[in-house]
Amino acid sequence: MKQYDSIKAKHPDAILLFRVGDFYETFSDDAIKTSKILGITLTRRANGAASYVELAGFPHHAVDTYLPKLVRAGQRVAICEQLEDPKLTKKIVKRGITELVTPGVSFNDNVLDHKENNFLACIHLEKKIAGIAFLDISTGEFYTAEGSFEYIDKMLNSFKPKEVLFDKGKKQLFEQLFGTKFYTYFLDDWVFNEDAANDRLLNYFETSSLKGFGIQNMKYGIIAAGAILYYLDLTQHDNVKNITNISRIEQDKYVWLDKFTIRNLELFNTINEGGKTLIDVIDKTESPMGSRMLKRWLALPLKNIEPIKDRLNIVDYFINNKDVNTEIKTKIKHIGDLERIITKVAVGRITPREVLQLKNALKAIEPIKELCFSSNEKTLQKIAEQLNPCKTISEKIENEIK
């Protein structure tokens, strides 16, 4: 148990799934928690002078079934793999943590809800102002902002992060301002350092300045964003290549809804049991990406008239051109969840089946691009200009995978 204890000591607050042959085993308090959450048998085994230690485990091939249940129960899960072939060593097999899965950091399809973002948030609190950052590692979306505590509270209620990070020395202030409804994790105060955060962002994006992202003067937003990148390293997600941009959330672009308005309008949750929310009623999207976008649009209503007019012009075009509408909807179905597939490519976790789905998605983009270009609607034509079917990639996949 010495090897187990030394690895467990690095992540004492996480359930450690310890790979032993074809099984993941949990021990002691972890085993008791795991057994209760998963409904699996709790046993005991001899442990030298300690007499007995609790044990619960499951086959390694069932991890995609059991891991989501642990994460949805609010547990952090450290996955410890065998790093060498047991047949090739006469000593204890070398093991190490390969990933720390938390409610806000996961690529697992069974953990993620395909209809909503899985945002990780980080808040840096000062006396009268705060910085905040949101990251969905499954799609690569990365945002930052700063403002009053009231503004930050509205953002939390709009983005609904699955996990919120903050300075452990400010727990009382955080709960006083934002309550206790969020799943939270505390970081050491030294993580929230302006120079270190700035350097993390510059190193990650391989740039000499943050000016190109429009956030160079957002001291508190930069600190929050830098702390999120630190957390990715902490959870063994230091090889994430799908985050290619960080965007500034501009306060004056949106109508910011407080938690009471969101609740009373029943936008995402019903007050009455068995009722339907507004998003349930209006979500007729054809892809998971569309569903997530619609939810974001509903949570962040636009304030400026011009982009609202652009959206309405597109709706008007599709109402009056039903054949084009039907054709585009069919093609969008074929695209599926391209955002999350691309992420899996970037982090090296894609399966052969998903590679074929990527090919089909890229092929479906070309006719959508042509239909938008041939329309007489300027906003659709602008969208067409941004679409890239990546023909070289789709052709290479077709030639390599039969």
C-alpha positions as CSV (number, residue, x, y, z in Angstrom):
1,M,0.0,0.0,0.0
2,K,3.0,2.3,0.2
3,Q,2.8,3.2,-3.5
4,Y,-1.0,3.8,-3.2
5,D,-0.5,6.0,-0.1
6,S,2.2,8.2,-1.8
7,I,0.0,8.8,-4.9
8,K,-3.1,9.4,-2.8
9,A,-1.2,12.0,-0.7
10,K,-0.8,14.2,-3.9
11,H,-4.6,14.4,-4.3
12,P,-6.1,13.8,-0.9
13,D,-9.5,15.4,-1.8
14,A,-10.1,13.2,-4.8
15,I,-11.3,9.6,-5.2
16,L,-8.2,7.7,-6.5
17,L,-9.0,5.0,-9.1
18,F,-5.9,2.8,-8.7
19,R,-5.3,0.5,-11.7
20,V,-4.5,-3.1,-10.6
21,G,-4.4,-5.4,-13.6
22,D,-7.8,-5.3,-15.3
23,F,-9.5,-3.5,-12.4
24,Y,-9.7,0.0,-10.9
25,E,-9.5,-0.4,-7.2
26,T,-10.4,2.1,-4.4
27,F,-9.4,1.8,-0.8
28,S,-10.3,3.0,2.7
29,D,-12.6,6.1,2.7
30,D,-12.5,6.3,-1.1
31,A,-13.9,2.7,-1.2
32,I,-16.7,3.6,1.2
33,K,-17.7,6.6,-0.9
34,T,-17.4,4.7,-4.2
35,S,-19.4,1.8,-3.0
36,K,-22.2,4.0,-1.8
37,I,-22.3,6.2,-5.0
38,L,-22.0,3.3,-7.5
39,G,-23.9,0.7,-5.6
40,I,-21.0,-1.8,-5.9
41,T,-19.8,-4.3,-3.2
42,L,-17.6,-3.0,-0.4
43,T,-15.2,-5.6,0.9
44,R,-12.1,-5.7,3.1
45,R,-8.6,-7.1,2.7
46,A,-5.7,-7.7,5.0
47,N,-3.4,-4.7,5.4
48,G,-0.5,-5.7,7.7
49,A,-0.5,-4.0,11.1
50,A,-3.6,-2.0,10.2
51,S,-5.5,-5.2,10.2
52,Y,-8.0,-4.5,7.4
53,V,-8.6,-1.9,4.7
54,E,-11.9,-1.3,2.9
55,L,-11.9,-2.1,-0.8
56,A,-14.2,-1.5,-3.8
57,G,-13.5,-1.8,-7.5
58,F,-14.7,-2.4,-11.0
59,P,-13.4,-3.7,-14.4
60,H,-11.3,-1.1,-16.2
61,H,-13.5,-1.4,-19.3
62,A,-16.5,-0.2,-17.3
63,V,-14.8,3.2,-16.4
64,D,-17.0,5.1,-18.9
65,T,-20.0,3.8,-17.0
66,Y,-18.9,4.4,-13.5
67,L,-16.7,7.6,-13.9
68,P,-19.7,9.9,-14.9
69,K,-21.7,8.7,-11.8
70,L,-18.8,9.7,-9.5
71,V,-18.4,13.1,-11.1
72,R,-22.1,13.8,-11.2
73,A,-22.1,13.0,-7.5
74,G,-19.8,16.0,-7.0
75,Q,-16.6,13.9,-6.7
76,R,-13.1,14.7,-8.0
77,V,-11.6,11.6,-9.5
78,A,-7.9,10.9,-10.0
79,I,-7.2,8.2,-12.5
80,C,-4.0,6.3,-11.7
81,E,-2.7,4.0,-14.5
82,Q,0.0,1.4,-14.8
83,L,2.8,3.2,-16.6
84,E,4.7,0.0,-17.6
85,D,3.9,-3.6,-18.6
86,P,3.7,-5.7,-15.4
87,K,5.2,-8.6,-17.4
88,L,8.4,-6.6,-18.1
89,T,9.3,-5.8,-14.5
90,K,10.1,-7.9,-11.5
91,K,9.5,-4.9,-9.1
92,I,6.3,-3.1,-8.2
93,V,4.7,-1.7,-11.4
94,K,5.3,2.0,-11.9
95,R,2.0,3.9,-11.6
96,G,1.0,7.6,-11.9
97,I,-1.9,10.0,-12.2
98,T,-2.8,10.4,-15.9
99,E,-5.9,12.6,-15.4
100,L,-7.9,14.3,-12.7
101,V,-11.5,14.6,-13.7
102,T,-13.7,17.2,-11.9
103,P,-17.2,18.5,-12.6
104,G,-15.8,21.4,-14.5
105,V,-12.9,19.6,-16.4
106,S,-13.8,16.6,-18.5
107,F,-13.7,15.3,-22.0
108,N,-15.8,12.2,-21.3
109,D,-19.0,12.1,-23.4
110,N,-20.8,10.3,-20.6
111,V,-20.0,13.1,-18.1
112,L,-20.9,15.9,-20.5
113,D,-24.4,17.0,-21.4
114,H,-24.4,17.5,-25.2
115,K,-27.1,20.2,-25.0
116,E,-25.2,22.5,-22.6
117,N,-21.7,23.9,-22.0
118,N,-19.6,22.4,-19.3
119,F,-18.0,25.7,-18.0
120,L,-15.3,25.9,-15.4
121,A,-15.3,29.3,-13.7
122,C,-12.6,31.1,-11.7
123,I,-13.2,34.3,-9.7
124,H,-10.6,36.7,-8.3
125,L,-12.1,38.8,-5.6
126,E,-10.8,42.2,-4.6
127,K,-12.4,44.8,-2.2
128,K,-15.0,46.2,-4.6
129,I,-14.4,44.5,-7.9
130,A,-13.8,41.0,-9.2
131,G,-12.4,39.3,-12.2
132,I,-14.0,36.2,-13.7
133,A,-13.0,33.7,-16.4
134,F,-15.0,30.8,-18.0
135,L,-13.5,27.9,-19.8
136,D,-15.3,24.9,-21.5
137,I,-12.4,22.5,-22.1
138,S,-14.7,20.3,-24.2
139,T,-15.3,23.0,-26.8
140,G,-12.3,25.3,-26.3
141,E,-14.4,28.4,-25.4
142,F,-12.5,30.8,-23.1
143,Y,-13.9,34.1,-21.8
144,T,-13.0,36.7,-19.3
145,A,-14.5,39.8,-17.7
146,E,-14.4,42.0,-14.7
147,G,-16.7,44.3,-12.8
148,S,-18.8,44.7,-9.7
149,F,-19.9,41.9,-7.5
150,E,-23.5,42.2,-8.7
151,Y,-22.3,41.9,-12.3
152,I,-20.2,38.8,-11.5
153,D,-23.2,37.3,-9.7
154,K,-25.4,37.8,-12.8
155,M,-22.7,36.2,-15.0
156,L,-22.5,33.2,-12.7
157,N,-26.3,32.7,-13.1
158,S,-26.2,33.2,-16.8
159,F,-23.2,30.8,-17.6
160,K,-24.1,28.3,-14.8
161,P,-20.6,26.8,-14.4
162,K,-20.2,23.3,-13.2
163,E,-17.3,24.2,-11.0
164,V,-16.0,27.5,-9.5
165,L,-12.5,28.2,-8.4
166,F,-11.5,30.9,-6.0
167,D,-8.9,31.9,-3.4
168,K,-9.2,29.7,-0.4
169,G,-8.7,32.6,2.0
170,K,-11.9,34.3,0.6
171,K,-14.4,31.5,1.2
172,Q,-16.5,33.5,3.6
173,L,-16.7,36.5,1.2
174,F,-17.5,34.2,-1.8
175,E,-20.4,32.5,0.1
176,Q,-21.6,35.9,1.3
177,L,-21.7,37.3,-2.2
178,F,-22.7,34.2,-4.3
179,G,-24.2,31.6,-1.9
180,T,-23.3,28.0,-1.5
181,K,-25.2,26.5,-4.5
182,F,-22.1,26.1,-6.7
183,Y,-19.6,23.2,-6.7
184,T,-16.4,25.0,-5.6
185,Y,-12.7,24.3,-5.3
186,F,-10.2,26.5,-3.4
187,L,-6.7,27.5,-4.8
188,D,-3.8,28.9,-2.8
189,D,-3.6,32.7,-2.8
190,W,-0.3,32.8,-4.5
191,V,-2.0,31.4,-7.7
192,F,-3.8,34.8,-8.0
193,N,-0.8,36.8,-8.9
194,E,-1.0,39.3,-11.7
195,D,2.5,38.8,-13.2
196,A,2.3,35.0,-13.0
197,A,-1.2,35.0,-14.5
198,N,-0.1,37.3,-17.4
199,D,3.0,35.0,-18.0
200,R,0.8,31.9,-18.1
201,L,-1.5,33.4,-20.7
202,L,1.4,34.7,-22.8
203,N,3.2,31.3,-22.7
204,Y,0.0,29.3,-23.5
205,F,-1.0,31.4,-26.5
206,E,2.7,31.9,-27.5
207,T,2.4,35.6,-27.9
208,S,4.3,38.6,-26.6
209,S,1.2,40.6,-25.7
210,L,-2.5,40.2,-24.8
211,K,-3.5,43.2,-26.8
212,G,-4.6,41.1,-29.7
213,F,-7.3,39.6,-27.5
214,G,-8.5,42.9,-26.2
215,I,-7.9,42.1,-22.6
216,Q,-4.5,43.7,-21.9
217,N,-6.0,46.2,-19.5
218,M,-8.2,43.8,-17.6
219,K,-6.0,43.2,-14.5
220,Y,-8.6,41.1,-12.6
221,G,-9.9,39.2,-15.6
222,I,-6.3,38.2,-16.5
223,I,-5.7,37.0,-13.0
224,A,-8.8,34.8,-13.1
225,A,-7.9,33.5,-16.5
226,G,-4.4,32.7,-15.5
227,A,-5.6,30.8,-12.5
228,I,-7.8,28.6,-14.7
229,L,-4.7,27.7,-16.8
230,Y,-2.9,26.8,-13.5
231,Y,-5.8,24.5,-12.6
232,L,-5.5,22.7,-16.0
233,D,-1.9,21.9,-15.1
234,L,-3.0,20.8,-11.6
235,T,-5.5,18.4,-13.1
236,Q,-3.0,16.9,-15.6
237,H,-4.5,18.7,-18.6
238,D,-1.3,20.5,-19.5
239,N,-1.4,19.3,-23.2
240,V,-4.6,21.0,-24.2
241,K,-4.3,22.5,-27.6
242,N,-7.9,23.3,-28.5
243,I,-8.0,26.6,-26.7
244,T,-6.9,29.0,-29.4
245,N,-8.4,32.2,-28.2
246,I,-9.7,34.1,-25.1
247,S,-12.5,36.6,-25.6
248,R,-13.6,39.6,-23.6
249,I,-17.2,39.6,-22.4
250,E,-18.4,43.2,-22.9
251,Q,-20.9,44.2,-20.3
252,D,-22.8,46.7,-22.4
253,K,-23.5,44.2,-25.2
254,Y,-26.0,42.1,-23.2
255,V,-29.0,42.4,-20.9
256,W,-27.7,40.8,-17.7
257,L,-30.4,38.8,-15.9
258,D,-30.3,38.2,-12.1
259,K,-31.1,34.8,-10.6
260,F,-34.6,35.8,-9.6
261,T,-35.5,36.8,-13.2
262,I,-34.0,33.6,-14.6
263,R,-35.9,31.6,-12.1
264,N,-39.3,33.4,-12.4
265,L,-39.2,33.3,-16.2
266,E,-38.4,29.5,-16.0
267,L,-35.8,29.9,-18.7
268,F,-33.9,26.7,-17.8
269,N,-35.5,25.3,-14.7
270,T,-39.2,24.9,-13.8
271,I,-40.8,26.1,-10.5
272,N,-43.5,23.4,-10.7
273,E,-42.7,19.7,-10.9
274,G,-43.4,18.3,-14.3
275,G,-43.5,21.7,-15.9
276,K,-41.6,22.7,-19.1
277,T,-39.0,25.4,-19.3
278,L,-38.8,28.0,-22.1
279,I,-35.7,26.3,-23.5
280,D,-37.6,23.0,-23.6
281,V,-40.3,24.7,-25.7
282,I,-38.2,26.6,-28.2
283,D,-35.2,24.3,-28.7
284,K,-35.8,22.7,-32.1
285,T,-32.1,22.8,-33.0
286,E,-30.6,20.0,-35.2
287,S,-27.2,19.7,-33.5
288,P,-25.7,19.8,-30.0
289,M,-23.8,22.9,-31.1
290,G,-27.0,24.7,-32.0
291,S,-28.6,23.7,-28.7
292,R,-25.7,25.1,-26.7
293,M,-25.7,28.3,-28.7
294,L,-29.5,28.8,-28.3
295,K,-29.1,28.3,-24.5
296,R,-26.3,30.9,-24.4
297,W,-28.4,33.4,-26.5
298,L,-31.3,33.0,-24.1
299,A,-29.1,33.5,-21.1
300,L,-27.4,36.5,-22.7
301,P,-30.0,38.6,-24.5
302,L,-28.5,41.2,-26.9
303,K,-28.8,44.9,-26.3
304,N,-27.6,46.3,-29.6
305,I,-30.2,46.6,-32.3
306,E,-28.0,45.7,-35.3
307,P,-27.1,42.1,-34.4
308,I,-30.7,41.5,-33.4
309,K,-31.8,42.7,-36.9
310,D,-29.2,40.3,-38.4
311,R,-30.7,37.4,-36.6
312,L,-34.3,38.3,-37.5
313,N,-33.3,38.8,-41.2
314,I,-31.9,35.2,-41.3
315,V,-35.1,33.9,-39.7
316,D,-37.2,35.8,-42.2
317,Y,-35.1,34.4,-45.1
318,F,-35.6,30.8,-43.9
319,I,-39.4,31.3,-43.4
320,N,-39.7,32.5,-47.0
321,N,-37.3,29.9,-48.4
322,K,-38.5,26.6,-47.0
323,D,-36.5,24.4,-49.4
324,V,-33.3,26.0,-48.4
325,N,-34.3,25.8,-44.8
326,T,-35.0,22.0,-45.1
327,E,-31.7,21.4,-47.0
328,I,-29.6,23.2,-44.4
329,K,-31.3,21.5,-41.5
330,T,-30.5,18.1,-43.1
331,K,-26.8,19.0,-43.6
332,I,-26.5,20.3,-40.0
333,K,-27.8,16.9,-38.7
334,H,-24.8,15.3,-40.5
335,I,-22.4,17.7,-38.8
336,G,-23.3,16.5,-35.3
337,D,-21.1,17.9,-32.5
338,L,-18.2,19.1,-34.5
339,E,-16.9,21.4,-31.7
340,R,-16.3,18.5,-29.3
341,I,-14.9,16.2,-32.0
342,I,-12.3,18.8,-33.0
343,T,-11.4,19.1,-29.3
344,K,-10.8,15.4,-29.1
345,V,-8.5,15.7,-32.2
346,A,-6.5,18.5,-30.5
347,V,-6.0,16.5,-27.2
348,G,-5.4,13.1,-28.9
349,R,-8.5,11.4,-27.6
350,I,-10.4,10.7,-30.8
351,T,-11.5,7.2,-31.8
352,P,-11.6,5.8,-35.4
353,R,-15.4,6.1,-35.4
354,E,-15.2,9.7,-34.5
355,V,-12.6,10.4,-37.2
356,L,-15.1,9.1,-39.7
357,Q,-17.8,11.4,-38.1
358,L,-15.3,14.3,-38.6
359,K,-15.0,13.5,-42.3
360,N,-18.8,13.4,-42.6
361,A,-19.1,16.7,-40.8
362,L,-16.6,18.4,-43.0
363,K,-18.3,17.1,-46.1
364,A,-21.6,18.5,-44.9
365,I,-20.1,22.0,-44.5
366,E,-19.5,22.5,-48.3
367,P,-23.2,22.5,-49.4
368,I,-24.1,24.7,-46.4
369,K,-21.5,27.2,-47.5
370,E,-22.8,27.1,-51.1
371,L,-26.4,27.6,-50.0
372,C,-25.5,30.5,-47.7
373,F,-23.4,32.1,-50.5
374,S,-26.2,31.8,-53.1
375,S,-28.8,33.4,-50.8
376,N,-29.6,37.1,-51.1
377,E,-29.2,37.6,-47.4
378,K,-26.0,39.5,-46.4
379,T,-25.7,38.0,-42.9
380,L,-25.9,34.4,-44.4
381,Q,-23.2,35.4,-46.9
382,K,-21.0,36.6,-44.1
383,I,-21.4,33.3,-42.4
384,A,-20.5,31.5,-45.6
385,E,-17.2,33.4,-45.8
386,Q,-16.3,32.0,-42.3
387,L,-17.0,28.4,-43.2
388,N,-14.1,26.2,-44.1
389,P,-14.8,22.6,-45.3
390,C,-11.1,21.6,-44.9
391,K,-11.2,19.5,-48.1
392,T,-7.6,18.3,-47.7
393,I,-8.4,16.8,-44.2
394,S,-11.7,15.1,-45.3
395,E,-10.0,13.6,-48.4
396,K,-7.1,12.3,-46.3
397,I,-9.4,10.7,-43.9
398,E,-11.4,9.1,-46.7
399,N,-8.2,7.7,-48.2
400,E,-6.7,6.4,-45.0
401,I,-9.8,4.9,-43.2
402,K,-12.0,2.6,-45.2
